[in-house]
Amino acid sequence: MRHYAVLRLLLALFFLYFAWPLIPQASSSMELLFWAVWIVFLLLVVGANLATLLQMTKPPVMEQKSMQRSKTYNR
């Protein structure tokens, strides 16, 4: 399910495209703090999805293929 990671990367880059012009306009310390936290969160999202794409980590549980196992009860 690598396409989910690619879609999340594209969405993160889409948000960055709209946020980039507003970042230099930050004037107060609260605005600068907001953009710093926002960029850190963006880097975490991009890093996690790149790790999934490069198969450095397992994909989330919802995206892993489930194996159909027959349940046997040994008595």
N, CA and C atoms as an extended XYZ file, in Angstrom:
225
Properties=species:S:1:pos:R:3:atomname:S:1:resname:S:1:resid:I:1 pbc="F F F"
N         0.821       -1.188        0.000 N   MET     1
C         0.000        0.000        0.000 CA  MET     1
C         0.866        1.253        0.000 C   MET     1
N         1.804        1.270       -0.886 N   ARG     2
C         2.719        2.408       -0.948 CA  ARG     2
C         2.042        3.661       -1.479 C   ARG     2
N         0.941        3.487       -2.193 N   HIS     3
C         0.300        4.670       -2.767 CA  HIS     3
C        -0.297        5.573       -1.689 C   HIS     3
N        -0.647        5.036       -0.521 N   TYR     4
C        -1.137        5.884        0.568 CA  TYR     4
C        -0.030        6.813        1.064 C   TYR     4
N         1.172        6.294        1.178 N   ALA     5
C         2.297        7.117        1.615 CA  ALA     5
C         2.587        8.210        0.590 C   ALA     5
N         2.499        7.880       -0.683 N   VAL     6
C         2.721        8.880       -1.730 CA  VAL     6
C         1.634        9.947       -1.670 C   VAL     6
N         0.393        9.538       -1.461 N   LEU     7
C        -0.696       10.508       -1.367 CA  LEU     7
C        -0.522       11.423       -0.153 C   LEU     7
N        -0.069       10.881        0.963 N   ARG     8
C         0.161       11.720        2.142 CA  ARG     8
C         1.311       12.696        1.900 C   ARG     8
N         2.346       12.254        1.196 N   LEU     9
C         3.438       13.172        0.855 CA  LEU     9
C         2.953       14.288       -0.057 C   LEU     9
N         2.146       13.943       -1.042 N   LEU    10
C         1.615       14.964       -1.941 CA  LEU    10
C         0.721       15.951       -1.204 C   LEU    10
N        -0.071       15.464       -0.262 N   LEU    11
C        -0.923       16.357        0.525 CA  LEU    11
C        -0.080       17.289        1.396 C   LEU    11
N         0.976       16.764        1.994 N   ALA    12
C         1.855       17.607        2.807 CA  ALA    12
C         2.526       18.677        1.954 C   ALA    12
N         2.965       18.308        0.765 N   LEU    13
C         3.582       19.295       -0.128 CA  LEU    13
C         2.569       20.318       -0.623 C   LEU    13
N         1.324       19.894       -0.802 N   PHE    14
C         0.255       20.810       -1.191 CA  PHE    14
C         0.028       21.859       -0.100 C   PHE    14
N         0.000       21.407        1.168 N   PHE    15
C        -0.156       22.352        2.272 CA  PHE    15
C         1.034       23.294        2.363 C   PHE    15
N         2.232       22.778        2.127 N   LEU    16
C         3.426       23.623        2.152 CA  LEU    16
C         3.382       24.666        1.041 C   LEU    16
N         2.848       24.294       -0.108 N   TYR    17
C         2.729       25.224       -1.237 CA  TYR    17
C         1.888       26.437       -0.856 C   TYR    17
N         0.812       26.216       -0.110 N   PHE    18
C        -0.039       27.339        0.287 CA  PHE    18
C         0.518       28.086        1.502 C   PHE    18
N         1.256       27.427        2.364 N   ALA    19
C         1.767       28.066        3.572 CA  ALA    19
C         3.045       28.856        3.328 C   ALA    19
N         3.832       28.462        2.346 N   TRP    20
C         5.150       29.074        2.152 CA  TRP    20
C         5.110       30.597        1.998 C   TRP    20
N         4.179       31.171        1.225 N   PRO    21
C         4.168       32.642        1.115 CA  PRO    21
C         3.789       33.347        2.422 C   PRO    21
N         3.094       32.674        3.320 N   LEU    22
C         2.655       33.316        4.559 CA  LEU    22
C         3.709       33.272        5.665 C   LEU    22
N         4.656       32.381        5.560 N   ILE    23
C         5.641       32.215        6.630 CA  ILE    23
C         6.504       33.468        6.809 C   ILE    23
N         7.023       34.087        5.747 N   PRO    24
C         7.838       35.298        5.962 CA  PRO    24
C         7.043       36.497        6.485 C   PRO    24
N         5.737       36.461        6.385 N   GLN    25
C         4.918       37.588        6.847 CA  GLN    25
C         4.665       37.546        8.346 C   GLN    25
N         5.122       36.517        9.013 N   ALA    26
C         4.914       36.405       10.461 CA  ALA    26
C         5.680       37.514       11.167 C   ALA    26
N         4.985       38.263       12.021 N   SER    27
C         5.626       39.402       12.675 CA  SER    27
C         5.740       39.223       14.189 C   SER    27
N         4.754       38.614       14.814 N   SER    28
C         4.813       38.467       16.272 CA  SER    28
C         5.501       37.149       16.645 C   SER    28
N         5.855       37.059       17.904 N   SER    29
C         6.527       35.839       18.354 CA  SER    29
C         5.565       34.656       18.355 C   SER    29
N         4.275       34.918       18.567 N   MET    30
C         3.290       33.839       18.543 CA  MET    30
C         3.160       33.269       17.129 C   MET    30
N         3.183       34.135       16.131 N   GLU    31
C         3.125       33.664       14.744 CA  GLU    31
C         4.367       32.873       14.378 C   GLU    31
N         5.516       33.340       14.814 N   LEU    32
C         6.754       32.614       14.533 CA  LEU    32
C         6.760       31.251       15.212 C   LEU    32
N         6.249       31.191       16.427 N   LEU    33
C         6.159       29.915       17.132 CA  LEU    33
C         5.209       28.965       16.400 C   LEU    33
N         4.084       29.484       15.946 N   PHE    34
C         3.132       28.656       15.208 CA  PHE    34
C         3.774       28.069       13.956 C   PHE    34
N         4.455       28.898       13.172 N   TRP    35
C         5.055       28.399       11.941 CA  TRP    35
C         6.208       27.441       12.230 C   TRP    35
N         6.933       27.663       13.300 N   ALA    36
C         8.016       26.730       13.657 CA  ALA    36
C         7.439       25.365       14.008 C   ALA    36
N         6.378       25.347       14.813 N   VAL    37
C         5.748       24.077       15.172 CA  VAL    37
C         5.139       23.424       13.945 C   VAL    37
N         4.547       24.218       13.079 N   TRP    38
C         3.924       23.687       11.867 CA  TRP    38
C         4.965       23.036       10.959 C   TRP    38
N         6.105       23.670       10.807 N   ILE    39
C         7.163       23.127        9.944 CA  ILE    39
C         7.756       21.857       10.563 C   ILE    39
N         7.907       21.822       11.879 N   VAL    40
C         8.406       20.610       12.541 CA  VAL    40
C         7.429       19.462       12.319 C   VAL    40
N         6.141       19.722       12.481 N   PHE    41
C         5.136       18.687       12.241 CA  PHE    41
C         5.169       18.223       10.785 C   PHE    41
N         5.321       19.161        9.853 N   LEU    42
C         5.416       18.816        8.431 CA  LEU    42
C         6.623       17.916        8.172 C   LEU    42
N         7.747       18.230        8.793 N   LEU    43
C         8.945       17.403        8.617 CA  LEU    43
C         8.751       16.001        9.199 C   LEU    43
N         8.041       15.906       10.311 N   LEU    44
C         7.746       14.590       10.874 CA  LEU    44
C         6.860       13.772        9.939 C   LEU    44
N         5.856       14.413        9.361 N   VAL    45
C         4.965       13.711        8.430 CA  VAL    45
C         5.731       13.259        7.198 C   VAL    45
N         6.538       14.137        6.639 N   VAL    46
C         7.310       13.789        5.444 CA  VAL    46
C         8.309       12.682        5.758 C   VAL    46
N         8.991       12.781        6.894 N   GLY    47
C         9.968       11.763        7.268 CA  GLY    47
C         9.335       10.397        7.494 C   GLY    47
N         8.194       10.375        8.150 N   ALA    48
C         7.527        9.099        8.406 CA  ALA    48
C         7.058        8.455        7.109 C   ALA    48
N         6.544        9.248        6.198 N   ASN    49
C         6.074        8.682        4.939 CA  ASN    49
C         7.233        8.265        4.036 C   ASN    49
N         8.336        8.991        4.092 N   LEU    50
C         9.519        8.556        3.341 CA  LEU    50
C        10.065        7.246        3.906 C   LEU    50
N        10.029        7.107        5.228 N   ALA    51
C        10.485        5.855        5.842 CA  ALA    51
C         9.597        4.696        5.407 C   ALA    51
N         8.298        4.950        5.282 N   THR    52
C         7.395        3.903        4.808 CA  THR    52
C         7.676        3.568        3.351 C   THR    52
N         7.909        4.591        2.540 N   LEU    53
C         8.199        4.344        1.122 CA  LEU    53
C         9.500        3.582        0.937 C   LEU    53
N        10.498        3.904        1.736 N   LEU    54
C        11.793        3.237        1.616 CA  LEU    54
C        11.827        1.920        2.380 C   LEU    54
N        10.694        1.531        2.929 N   GLN    55
C        10.516        0.281        3.662 CA  GLN    55
C        11.476        0.172        4.834 C   GLN    55
N        11.705        1.295        5.523 N   MET    56
C        12.515        1.297        6.725 CA  MET    56
C        11.662        0.937        7.935 C   MET    56
N        10.355        1.165        7.827 N   THR    57
C         9.418        0.813        8.889 CA  THR    57
C         8.257        0.051        8.281 C   THR    57
N         7.495       -0.592        9.123 N   LYS    58
C         6.300       -1.266        8.642 CA  LYS    58
C         5.211       -0.233        8.394 C   LYS    58
N         4.360       -0.464        7.408 N   PRO    59
C         3.247        0.458        7.209 CA  PRO    59
C         2.271        0.374        8.376 C   PRO    59
N         1.388        1.367        8.522 N   PRO    60
C         0.406        1.303        9.600 CA  PRO    60
C        -0.429        0.028        9.516 C   PRO    60
N        -0.992       -0.358       10.649 N   VAL    61
C        -1.718       -1.624       10.741 CA  VAL    61
C        -2.869       -1.667        9.741 C   VAL    61
N        -3.538       -0.554        9.543 N   MET    62
C        -4.679       -0.533        8.622 CA  MET    62
C        -4.252       -0.806        7.182 C   MET    62
N        -2.997       -0.513        6.851 N   GLU    63
C        -2.533       -0.677        5.488 CA  GLU    63
C        -1.820       -2.004        5.257 C   GLU    63
N        -1.587       -2.772        6.301 N   GLN    64
C        -0.932       -4.059        6.129 CA  GLN    64
C        -1.934       -5.071        5.605 C   GLN    64
N        -1.451       -5.954        4.777 N   LYS    65
C        -2.324       -6.995        4.242 CA  LYS    65
C        -2.629       -7.998        5.342 C   LYS    65
N        -3.888       -8.267        5.499 N   SER    66
C        -4.263       -9.239        6.520 CA  SER    66
C        -4.321      -10.623        5.894 C   SER    66
N        -3.838      -11.582        6.633 N   MET    67
C        -3.838      -12.944        6.129 CA  MET    67
C        -5.038      -13.671        6.706 C   MET    67
N        -5.754      -14.323        5.855 N   GLN    68
C        -6.904      -15.091        6.298 CA  GLN    68
C        -6.391      -16.397        6.910 C   GLN    68
N        -6.611      -16.561        8.176 N   ARG    69
C        -6.182      -17.782        8.852 CA  ARG    69
C        -7.412      -18.490        9.375 C   ARG    69
N        -7.412      -19.761        9.195 N   SER    70
C        -8.508      -20.532        9.758 CA  SER    70
C        -8.198      -20.786       11.225 C   SER    70
N        -9.189      -20.550       12.038 N   LYS    71
C        -8.984      -20.730       13.471 CA  LYS    71
C        -9.220      -22.201       13.819 C   LYS    71
N        -8.241      -22.777       14.431 N   THR    72
C        -8.373      -24.165       14.870 CA  THR    72
C        -8.233      -24.185       16.374 C   THR    72
N        -9.079      -24.945       16.987 N   TYR    73
C        -9.053      -25.070       18.427 CA  TYR    73
C        -8.603      -26.486       18.774 C   TYR    73
N        -7.453      -26.580       19.328 N   ASN    74
C        -6.929      -27.890       19.746 CA  ASN    74
C        -7.377      -28.155       21.178 C   ASN    74
N        -8.056      -29.259       21.349 N   ARG    75
C        -8.510      -29.609       22.703 CA  ARG    75
C        -7.933      -30.915       23.122 C   ARG    75
